[in-house]
Amino acid sequence: MAKKLKSGLWLPIFDELADPRVVARVAAEAEENGWDGVFVWDHIRWREPVRAVADASITLAAIAAATERVRLGPMVTPVPRRRPVKLARETASLDQLSDGRLIMGVGIGEDRFGAEFSKTGEQLDLRMRGQMLDETLDILTTAWSGETVRHHGDHYTVDEIQFQPSRRIPVWIAAMPRNAKPLRRAARYDGFFPVNLDSADQLAEALAVIQPSESYDVAISVEAGTDPQPYAAAGATWWMTDFNCEAMKLDEVRGVVRDGPVDR
């Protein structure tokens, strides 16, 4: 039997939503209208016609301060362009600010839409970025446990540092549904965010590899008007809004918020 789908706003924080105060007000309205979560894209730039871009961490802090119930988080943070120790401190503080409501969506990142890696001298090799993601997740998991981090890897060194306050933060892995190695990575954590999902059957195939537990989360984003129930039957637990990030207007977002969650 399919689980009841939770509903999340998934917001590209560009242009009219590039002001953390505006997004915080939208999040508060979403909470009042019964939404379960508010998640934001994490980018430093995007291709034209997008001009303004907000910082994900600052925006999430504003959301955390403006709400009391909704889950929140980056969906997703391209971990290989972030320093693990800074990310550990950031996430611990944000989780504390939100009273334990943070969900950490992570992936290796994508260069084709904003050239965020090539224009900043970051790692372009996908295999290497996968290694960097895995190392960072090892560091974060230890940091969130409250234990002293002792990590000497191919990409990062953290020598005898403890991160407090600490709490185990749920991690959702972004991955292509038919890419075996990222799916195996997703199976080791708390949730799966499929990228470029084509069908409910494709989701079911991916989850056959992951073999999720009862508490595992699967978040889908599909085009407006798509019936979510086949995806719920396949194993989805969250439905995320799908906006055209290059033509999105604040009034459109507020209209979706007022229309309410998918089960309304």
C-alpha positions as CSV (number, residue, x, y, z in Angstrom):
1,M,0.0,0.0,0.0
2,A,1.4,3.4,-1.0
3,K,2.4,5.8,1.8
4,K,0.7,9.2,2.2
5,L,2.8,11.6,0.2
6,K,4.3,14.6,2.1
7,S,4.4,17.8,0.1
8,G,7.4,20.1,-0.2
9,L,8.1,23.4,-1.9
10,W,11.3,23.1,-4.0
11,L,12.3,26.7,-4.7
12,P,15.0,28.0,-7.2
13,I,16.0,31.0,-5.2
14,F,16.6,33.2,-8.3
15,D,15.5,36.7,-9.3
16,E,12.2,37.4,-7.5
17,L,13.1,34.8,-4.9
18,A,16.7,35.9,-4.5
19,D,15.8,37.7,-1.3
20,P,15.9,35.5,1.9
21,R,13.3,37.7,3.5
22,V,10.8,37.0,0.7
23,V,11.5,33.3,0.8
24,A,11.1,33.3,4.5
25,R,7.6,34.9,4.1
26,V,6.7,32.3,1.5
27,A,7.9,29.5,3.9
28,A,5.8,30.9,6.7
29,E,2.7,31.0,4.4
30,A,3.4,27.4,3.3
31,E,3.5,26.3,6.9
32,E,0.1,27.9,7.5
33,N,-1.3,26.2,4.5
34,G,-0.3,22.7,5.6
35,W,2.9,22.1,3.6
36,D,5.4,19.6,5.1
37,G,8.7,21.1,3.9
38,V,10.4,24.0,2.1
39,F,13.6,23.2,0.2
40,V,15.9,25.5,-1.8
41,W,18.3,25.1,-4.7
42,D,22.0,25.7,-3.9
43,H,23.8,27.6,-6.6
44,I,26.2,30.5,-6.9
45,R,25.1,31.4,-10.4
46,W,22.9,30.3,-13.3
47,R,22.7,30.8,-17.0
48,E,20.8,33.8,-18.5
49,P,18.1,35.0,-18.2
50,V,18.6,34.4,-14.5
51,R,20.5,37.3,-13.0
52,A,20.1,37.4,-9.2
53,V,20.9,34.3,-7.0
54,A,20.5,34.0,-3.2
55,D,22.8,32.0,-0.9
56,A,21.2,28.7,0.1
57,S,22.5,28.6,3.7
58,I,21.5,32.2,4.5
59,T,18.1,31.6,3.0
60,L,17.6,28.4,5.0
61,A,18.5,30.3,8.2
62,A,15.8,32.8,7.4
63,I,13.3,30.0,6.7
64,A,14.3,28.3,10.0
65,A,13.7,31.6,12.0
66,A,10.3,32.2,10.3
67,T,8.8,28.8,10.8
68,E,8.2,26.2,13.5
69,R,7.1,22.9,11.8
70,V,8.2,22.5,8.2
71,R,11.2,20.4,7.3
72,L,13.8,22.4,5.4
73,G,17.1,22.0,3.6
74,P,19.2,22.4,0.4
75,M,18.0,20.2,-2.4
76,V,20.7,19.8,-3.3
77,T,24.1,21.0,-2.1
78,P,26.8,20.3,-4.7
79,V,29.2,19.0,-2.0
80,P,32.5,19.0,-4.1
81,R,32.5,22.8,-4.2
82,R,32.1,23.1,-0.5
83,R,34.8,22.7,2.2
84,P,33.8,19.9,4.6
85,V,34.7,21.6,7.8
86,K,32.7,24.7,6.9
87,L,29.8,22.6,5.8
88,A,29.9,20.7,9.1
89,R,29.8,23.9,11.1
90,E,27.0,25.4,8.9
91,T,24.8,22.3,9.1
92,A,25.2,21.9,12.9
93,S,24.2,25.5,13.5
94,L,21.3,25.4,11.0
95,D,20.0,22.3,12.5
96,Q,20.2,23.9,16.0
97,L,18.4,27.0,14.7
98,S,15.6,24.9,13.2
99,D,15.2,22.6,16.3
100,G,16.2,19.6,14.3
101,R,14.2,20.1,11.1
102,L,17.2,20.1,8.7
103,I,17.4,17.6,5.9
104,M,20.7,17.6,3.9
105,G,20.2,17.0,0.2
106,V,23.6,16.3,-1.5
107,G,25.0,15.5,-4.9
108,I,28.2,15.9,-7.0
109,G,26.9,19.0,-8.8
110,E,26.4,19.9,-12.4
111,D,28.3,22.4,-14.5
112,R,26.2,22.8,-17.6
113,F,23.6,25.2,-16.3
114,G,25.7,27.8,-14.5
115,A,29.3,26.8,-15.2
116,E,29.8,26.9,-11.4
117,F,32.7,24.5,-11.5
118,S,34.5,25.5,-14.7
119,K,34.3,29.3,-13.9
120,T,35.7,28.9,-10.4
121,G,38.5,26.4,-11.0
122,E,36.6,23.5,-9.2
123,Q,37.0,19.8,-10.0
124,L,35.3,18.9,-13.4
125,D,35.9,15.2,-13.4
126,L,32.7,13.4,-12.3
127,R,34.5,10.4,-10.8
128,M,36.7,12.7,-8.7
129,R,33.7,14.7,-7.6
130,G,32.1,11.4,-6.5
131,Q,35.1,10.6,-4.4
132,M,35.0,14.1,-2.8
133,L,31.3,13.6,-2.0
134,D,32.0,10.3,-0.3
135,E,34.9,11.8,1.8
136,T,32.8,14.7,2.8
137,L,29.9,12.5,3.9
138,D,32.3,10.5,6.0
139,I,33.5,13.7,7.6
140,L,30.0,15.0,8.2
141,T,28.7,11.8,9.6
142,T,31.5,11.7,12.2
143,A,31.1,15.4,12.9
144,W,27.4,15.1,13.5
145,S,28.0,12.2,15.9
146,G,29.9,14.4,18.3
147,E,33.1,12.3,17.9
148,T,36.4,13.8,17.1
149,V,37.0,13.9,13.4
150,R,40.3,12.3,12.3
151,H,40.2,12.1,8.5
152,H,43.2,11.9,6.1
153,G,41.9,11.2,2.6
154,D,42.9,11.8,-1.0
155,H,41.0,15.1,-1.0
156,Y,40.5,16.4,2.5
157,T,42.3,16.4,5.9
158,V,40.6,17.0,9.2
159,D,43.0,16.5,12.1
160,E,41.5,16.1,15.5
161,I,38.5,18.5,15.3
162,Q,35.3,18.1,17.2
163,F,32.1,19.8,16.1
164,Q,29.5,20.9,18.7
165,P,26.6,21.1,18.9
166,S,26.0,17.9,17.1
167,R,23.0,15.7,16.0
168,R,22.7,13.2,13.2
169,I,21.2,15.0,10.3
170,P,19.2,13.0,7.6
171,V,21.0,12.9,4.3
172,W,19.2,12.5,0.9
173,I,21.3,11.6,-2.1
174,A,20.6,13.0,-5.5
175,A,21.3,10.6,-8.3
176,M,20.3,9.5,-11.8
177,P,17.8,6.6,-11.5
178,R,19.9,4.2,-13.7
179,N,23.3,5.1,-12.4
180,A,24.4,2.2,-10.2
181,K,27.1,3.7,-8.1
182,P,25.2,6.7,-6.9
183,L,22.2,4.4,-6.2
184,R,24.4,2.3,-4.0
185,R,25.6,5.5,-2.2
186,A,21.9,6.5,-1.7
187,A,21.3,3.1,-0.1
188,R,23.8,3.9,2.7
189,Y,21.9,7.1,3.8
190,D,18.4,8.3,4.6
191,G,16.8,9.3,1.3
192,F,16.9,9.4,-2.4
193,F,16.2,12.4,-4.7
194,P,16.1,11.1,-8.3
195,V,17.3,13.5,-11.0
196,N,15.7,13.5,-14.4
197,L,13.1,10.9,-13.4
198,D,11.0,9.7,-16.4
199,S,8.4,7.5,-15.0
200,A,7.1,5.6,-11.9
201,D,8.4,2.4,-13.4
202,Q,11.9,3.9,-13.5
203,L,11.6,4.9,-9.9
204,A,10.6,1.4,-9.0
205,E,13.7,0.0,-10.8
206,A,15.9,2.4,-8.9
207,L,14.4,1.5,-5.5
208,A,14.9,-2.2,-6.3
209,V,18.6,-1.4,-6.2
210,I,18.4,0.7,-3.1
211,Q,16.0,-1.6,-1.2
212,P,14.8,1.1,1.1
213,S,13.7,0.5,4.7
214,E,10.3,1.6,6.0
215,S,11.7,4.8,7.3
216,Y,13.6,5.7,4.1
217,D,12.5,8.8,2.2
218,V,12.1,9.2,-1.6
219,A,11.5,12.7,-2.9
220,I,10.2,13.2,-6.5
221,S,9.8,16.3,-8.6
222,V,7.5,15.9,-11.6
223,E,5.8,18.3,-14.0
224,A,2.7,20.1,-12.8
225,G,-0.5,18.1,-13.5
226,T,1.3,14.7,-13.2
227,D,-0.7,12.2,-11.2
228,P,1.6,11.5,-8.2
229,Q,-0.1,8.3,-7.1
230,P,1.8,5.9,-9.4
231,Y,5.0,7.3,-7.9
232,A,3.7,6.9,-4.4
233,A,2.8,3.3,-5.2
234,A,6.4,2.8,-6.5
235,G,7.8,4.1,-3.2
236,A,7.9,7.9,-3.2
237,T,7.3,9.5,0.2
238,W,7.7,13.2,-0.8
239,W,6.3,15.2,-3.7
240,M,8.2,18.4,-4.6
241,T,6.9,21.3,-6.7
242,D,8.5,21.7,-10.1
243,F,9.0,25.3,-11.2
244,N,10.5,26.7,-14.4
245,C,13.5,28.4,-12.8
246,E,14.2,30.7,-15.7
247,A,10.6,32.1,-15.9
248,M,9.4,31.7,-12.3
249,K,7.4,34.6,-10.7
250,L,6.7,35.2,-7.0
251,D,3.0,35.4,-7.7
252,E,3.1,31.9,-9.3
253,V,4.9,30.5,-6.2
254,R,2.4,32.1,-3.8
255,G,-0.5,30.7,-5.9
256,V,0.9,27.2,-5.6
257,V,1.4,27.7,-1.8
258,R,-2.2,28.8,-1.4
259,D,-3.5,25.8,-3.5
260,G,-1.9,23.6,-0.8
261,P,-0.3,20.2,-0.6
262,V,-0.7,17.5,-3.1
263,D,-3.3,15.6,-1.0
264,R,-5.6,18.6,-0.8
